[in-house]
Amino acid sequence: MVTDLFHAALLGIIEGLTEFLPVSSTGHLLIAEHWLGARSELFNVVIQAGAILASLVVFRPRLQQLLTDIGARDSRDYLAKLAIAFLITAAGGLLAKQAGLELPETVAPVAAALIIGGAAMLLIERLVAARPVLAEVSWSVAIWVGSCQILAAVFPGTSRSTATIFAAMLAGLTSRPAATEFSFLVGIPTMLAATGYEFLKLHAAGASAAHEDWPAFIVAFVISTVVAFIAVKWLLRYVQTHRFTAFAWYRIALGLALLAIVR
């Protein structure tokens, strides 16, 4: 019992730390479950819900400001771009599900995606460094962000935040704080929809929560929420004065280590 709660707490920490940092939460959870034991789909949905709750709390003032000032053109424009990015992701995600594309549950694809993503981050950082800093979200940014969110749903280790932040930067939103904020705000409805979809799918399949380990659920949910809140607040401050280079090298190092282990 104590060991199981400890493992649940570790998974909650991993989800909370990695859901919004550009390192891939799905990839880290797949890796962790190889050593800590696989969990039910319901468990994974629950701890992701904790991360969503944290992001809603962090961005509540920004969302309130956008909705309160909806009469202003800038607010309406920003909300419309969030909406189009989400709709592109939703449509692409449904098509991927209908095509039968599923996240593999092996370490090698995760390792490869971590390395490729890290290398792409270094390249894009170099390209963006030569451009002027722009903080205005264009329609092309919204389209690219929506399109690139689909990558994270199909390729574990890609990372939703990595794909969207760097898609935004490459498309012209070269201000890292602005790109990070837009990525996270788009992520809220995206993650809510994905979590709701998984709940409905589990319900349709007849999955029951009656036999689940509820103490482990509660521990993982609470820890995921608290850690995600801290991680988001920290990252929003970090990108004010830093590039994402450290995360890129972390991804590459972790990917190489994983490839060495699975050989």
C-alpha positions in Angstrom: 0.0 0.0 0.0 2.7 2.5 1.0 4.8 1.5 -2.0 1.9 2.0 -4.3 1.1 5.4 -2.9 4.8 6.3 -3.3 4.7 5.2 -7.0 1.5 7.2 -7.5 3.1 10.3 -6.0 6.1 9.9 -8.3 3.9 9.7 -11.3 2.0 12.8 -10.1 5.3 14.7 -9.8 6.4 13.6 -13.3 3.0 14.6 -14.9 3.0 17.9 -13.1 6.6 18.7 -14.0 6.5 17.6 -17.6 2.9 18.5 -18.9 3.9 22.1 -19.7 7.7 22.0 -19.7 8.9 21.3 -23.3 10.1 17.8 -22.5 7.0 15.6 -23.2 4.8 14.4 -20.3 3.5 11.3 -22.3 7.0 10.2 -23.0 8.2 10.6 -19.4 5.1 8.7 -18.1 5.6 5.9 -20.6 9.2 5.6 -19.4 8.3 5.9 -15.7 5.7 3.2 -16.0 8.2 0.8 -17.4 9.9 0.9 -14.0 7.0 1.8 -11.7 4.4 -0.4 -13.3 1.7 0.4 -15.8 -1.4 2.3 -14.6 -4.9 2.3 -15.9 -6.1 4.7 -18.6 -8.4 6.3 -16.0 -5.4 7.0 -13.7 -3.5 8.7 -16.5 -6.6 10.8 -17.4 -7.0 11.8 -13.7 -3.5 13.1 -13.2 -3.7 15.0 -16.5 -6.8 16.6 -15.2 -4.8 17.9 -12.2 -2.4 19.6 -14.6 -5.3 21.2 -16.5 -6.7 22.5 -13.2 -3.3 24.0 -12.4 -3.2 25.8 -15.8 -6.7 27.2 -15.3 -5.7 28.6 -12.0 -2.5 30.2 -13.3 -4.2 31.7 -16.4 -7.5 32.7 -14.7 -6.6 36.4 -14.7 -5.6 36.4 -18.4 -8.7 34.5 -19.4 -10.9 36.8 -17.3 -9.3 39.8 -19.0 -9.9 38.4 -22.5 -13.5 37.6 -21.7 -14.2 40.9 -19.9 -12.7 42.9 -22.7 -14.4 40.8 -25.5 -15.9 44.0 -26.9 -12.3 45.2 -27.7 -11.0 44.2 -31.1 -7.7 42.9 -29.8 -9.4 40.5 -27.3 -11.8 39.2 -29.9 -9.0 38.7 -32.3 -6.8 36.8 -29.8 -9.8 34.6 -28.8 -10.6 33.9 -32.4 -7.0 32.8 -33.0 -7.1 30.5 -29.9 -10.4 29.1 -31.3 -9.0 28.3 -34.8 -5.9 26.7 -33.3 -8.0 24.5 -31.1 -10.4 23.6 -33.9 -7.5 22.6 -36.2 -6.2 20.3 -33.4 -9.6 18.8 -32.7 -10.2 18.0 -36.3 -6.7 16.5 -36.8 -6.9 14.6 -33.6 -10.2 13.0 -34.5 -8.9 12.0 -37.9 -5.8 10.5 -36.3 -8.1 8.5 -34.0 -10.3 7.3 -36.8 -7.2 6.3 -38.8 -6.2 4.1 -35.8 -3.0 6.0 -35.0 -2.1 5.2 -31.4 0.8 6.2 -29.1 3.3 3.3 -29.0 4.1 2.0 -25.6 7.8 1.3 -26.2 10.8 3.4 -25.1 12.7 3.6 -28.5 10.2 5.8 -30.3 10.1 8.1 -27.3 13.9 8.3 -27.2 14.0 9.1 -30.9 11.4 11.9 -30.6 13.2 13.4 -27.6 16.4 13.6 -29.6 14.8 14.9 -32.8 12.8 17.4 -30.8 15.8 18.6 -28.9 17.8 19.1 -32.2 14.9 21.0 -33.7 14.7 23.3 -30.7 18.4 24.2 -31.0 18.0 24.9 -34.7 14.9 27.0 -34.3 16.5 29.0 -31.4 19.4 29.8 -33.7 17.0 30.9 -36.5 14.9 33.0 -34.2 17.9 34.7 -32.6 18.6 36.5 -35.8 15.0 37.9 -36.1 13.4 40.9 -34.4 11.3 40.2 -31.3 7.6 40.2 -32.3 4.9 39.6 -29.7 1.8 39.8 -31.9 -0.1 36.5 -32.7 -0.8 36.3 -36.4 -3.3 34.0 -38.1 -0.4 31.9 -39.5 0.9 31.4 -35.9 -2.6 30.2 -34.9 -2.7 27.8 -37.8 0.8 26.4 -37.3 0.2 26.0 -33.5 -3.0 24.1 -34.1 -1.4 21.9 -36.7 1.7 21.1 -34.7 -0.4 20.1 -31.6 -1.5 17.0 -33.5 2.2 15.8 -33.6 2.2 15.4 -29.8 -1.0 13.2 -30.0 0.6 10.8 -32.5 4.3 10.8 -31.6 5.2 10.2 -27.9 8.2 12.2 -26.8 7.3 15.1 -29.2 5.8 17.2 -26.4 2.7 19.4 -27.0 4.3 22.4 -25.5 7.5 21.9 -27.5 5.6 21.5 -30.8 3.4 24.5 -30.2 5.9 27.0 -28.7 8.4 26.4 -31.4 5.8 26.3 -34.2 4.7 29.8 -32.9 8.3 31.1 -32.8 9.1 29.7 -36.3 5.9 31.2 -37.7 6.9 34.7 -36.5 5.9 35.0 -32.8 9.5 35.4 -31.8 8.8 36.7 -28.3 9.3 33.6 -26.1 6.9 34.8 -23.4 4.2 35.5 -26.0 4.7 32.2 -27.7 4.6 30.3 -24.4 1.4 32.1 -23.2 -0.4 31.3 -26.5 0.8 27.7 -26.4 -0.5 27.2 -22.9 -3.8 29.0 -23.5 -4.5 26.8 -26.6 -3.5 23.8 -24.5 -6.3 24.4 -22.0 -9.3 23.6 -24.3 -7.2 21.0 -26.1 -6.4 19.1 -22.9 -9.9 19.5 -21.6 -11.3 18.0 -24.8 -8.7 15.2 -24.9 -9.5 14.3 -21.2 -13.2 14.5 -21.8 -12.8 12.2 -24.9 -10.8 9.7 -22.9 -13.5 9.7 -20.1 -16.2 9.0 -22.7 -14.2 6.3 -24.4 -13.6 4.6 -21.1 -17.3 4.9 -20.2 -18.4 3.5 -23.5 -16.0 0.5 -23.1 -17.6 -0.2 -19.7 -14.6 0.7 -17.6 -15.4 1.1 -14.0 -13.8 3.2 -11.3 -15.2 0.9 -8.6 -12.1 -1.3 -8.5 -9.5 1.5 -8.9 -7.1 2.4 -6.1 -8.7 5.7 -4.9 -6.1 6.7 -2.4 -3.5 6.5 -5.1 -5.8 8.5 -7.5 -6.2 11.3 -4.9 -2.5 11.4 -4.1 -1.5 11.5 -7.7 -4.1 14.1 -8.6 -3.3 16.5 -5.8 0.5 16.2 -6.4 0.1 16.7 -10.1 -2.0 19.8 -9.6 0.4 21.4 -7.2 3.6 20.5 -9.1 2.1 21.7 -12.4 1.1 25.0 -10.9 4.6 25.6 -9.7 6.1 24.4 -13.0 3.9 26.7 -15.1 4.6 29.8 -12.9 8.3 29.0 -12.9 8.5 28.6 -16.7 6.5 31.8 -17.4 9.2 33.7 -15.4 12.1 31.7 -16.9 11.3 32.5 -20.5 11.3 36.2 -19.7 15.1 36.1 -19.6 16.2 32.7 -21.0 16.1 30.6 -24.1 14.9 27.0 -24.3 18.4 25.7 -24.9 18.7 23.9 -21.6 15.6 21.9 -22.3 16.8 21.0 -25.7 20.1 19.5 -24.4 18.1 17.7 -21.6 15.9 16.1 -24.3 18.9 15.0 -26.3 20.8 13.6 -23.3 17.8 11.7 -22.0 17.0 10.3 -25.5 20.6 9.1 -25.9 20.6 7.5 -22.4 17.3 5.7 -23.2 18.6 4.4 -26.4 21.7 3.1 -24.6 19.5 1.4 -22.0 17.1 -0.3 -24.4 19.8 -1.9 -26.5 
